[in-house]
Amino acid sequence: MSNVFSKKVIAFLSIVFMLFSINVIGQQQSIISKKEYKNIIVKGFYTFQNEENAQFLDSILTIIRLNRFTIKEDSINSKILYLKGVNNLELKRLKKAEDLFIKSFELAEKTNDVFLKGSIYNSRGVVFSLRNEDYNKVAKYYKKAIESYKKVSNLSQLIDTYYNLTINARKRHKWEESIGYGKNFFKLIVKDGKRVDGVGKMYYYIAHSNFKLKKNEEALKNLKKAEKYTLVNNSELLSLINSLYAKYYESKGEYLAAIKKYKQVNENLKKTIVFNEKEIKESFVHELELESELKENQRLIINNQKLKLIVSTITLILFIILTIFLISLIRKNRNKNRRIKTLNFELKELIADLKTKNDDLVDKKTEIESLLNLNEQALFSRVLKISTYNDAIRKITDDIESNKDASSYLISVNKKLLSLISEEELWQDFKVQFEKIRPDFFNKLKNIAPNLSVNDLKHCTYIVSNLKSKEVAQLINVSPRSVETTRYRIKKKMGLEKEDSLYDLLVAL
């Protein structure tokens, strides 16, 4: 009784602390369950991979920071590590990003997450590319990413990776290879039917690669396409396109056209500078807004700390009062607890004693079963000996009867011998001995199949004793096939199907 009450008191204290925690934390965030948290991570991962929105990534990482759940699933932890890696990649913390991608890949390998492995290969390629390290190694990562994305038929990621491979081939001055990757990029763009981002720049890359290969006319065709798919406010890309136009016209000796294009390049660059300055100003304003928001958050935190202190003090006082009450209650019920412990100890001893007795009964049962098996073997050994003696006597009597010159004395001996080997007496004796081991066996058998002959009953005893056909044949001096025929006939008389077990039925009697 005291234990139950104690548990209730402890439960009440736990609720007090929980309410306190929810009161403080709940002012800044809503409480979500672990299941909801895991769903957010999974959906967030796939949404980010499709949209690649930096603000969305920040939202997901904020949820990860605020919810300190212990997650055991490798499939979830691998995605958390990957998202953290991407965040560090965007912040140009390349070493930290690489470490997170490696840890994420180890878990993705365990869960065989093909899509995630492809994303990690692609991201690691970007890391090494930003480090200006071995570009051949970078290409290998991108190719592994493509293999993974093809397995899961992810068109969007394939487009992005072929875009990266195109740039990588340009850095390696593999112009033909770069054009090939660009063509694959456009095949997937056509298949997608919706995506247009990166199209203008890809046409520029192909044009530039053709120009490097001295395929100037092919370069011109792609330049026109690049110009068509480039927005008028994208002054940076337009400066690259116009610069390549100028080089094309220079190669053709059309210097006036080249100069005109170079002027356009200057205009594009001026616009780019203005645009960059505007972005810097907007970034500065954004930073000021963030700083203001940070100060507001700090003010809220200070207020929350004050509230937490008040609630903590009240909780502590309640806890002390309830603890004193609980100690008093425990002291009053100490004797009851001791009695319960004593009873538990006695119960354990009783259970142990019953277990010992049960083990003894099991041993005795095993011993009895062993003796029964020995008795069955002894019985059939005896039957075998009697059968052997009968056969010998039968042979002697047959010899006497076939001997026409046999004396009257031998004939009288022959009659006495025949009286010794009465089949009926032998069978009755056998039944008595057999039913000592299996009481009422023959009556039960007759109830199931009343039309069984004496010979059938004998064969049933052979089957119960688990004698094989060959062993029975040797015992009664017939062929094994004859034994099988008899057993088949018995099954028919007992109404059993071919696949039914005669042995199982007889043993169960």
Secondary structure, 3 states (H helix, E strand, C coil): CHHHHHHHHHHHHHHHHHHHHHHHHCCCCCCCCHHHHHHHHHHHHHHHHHHCCHHHHHHHHHHHHHCCCCCCCHHHHHHHHHHHHHHHHHCCCHHHHHHHHHHHHHHHHHHCCHHHHHHHHHHHHHHHHHCCCCHHHHHHHHHHHHHHHHHHCCHHHHHHHHHHHHHHHHHCCCHHHHHHHHHHHHHHHHHHCCCCCCHHHHHHHHHHHHHHCCCHHHHHHHHHHHHHCCCCCCHHHHHHHHHHHHHHHHHHCCHHHHHHHHHHHHHHHHHHHHHHHHHHHHHHHHHHHHHHHHHHHHHHHHHHHHHHHHHHHHHHHHHHHHHHHHHHHHHHCHHHHHHHHHHHHHHHHHHHHHHHHHHHHHHHHHHHHHHHHHHHHHHHHHHHHHHHHHHHHHHHHHHHHHCCCCCHHHHHHHHHHHHHCCHHHHHHHHHHHHHHHCCCHHHHHHHHCCCCCHHHHHHHHHHHCCCCHHHHHHHHCCCHHHHHHHHHHHHHHCCCCCCCCHHHHHHCC
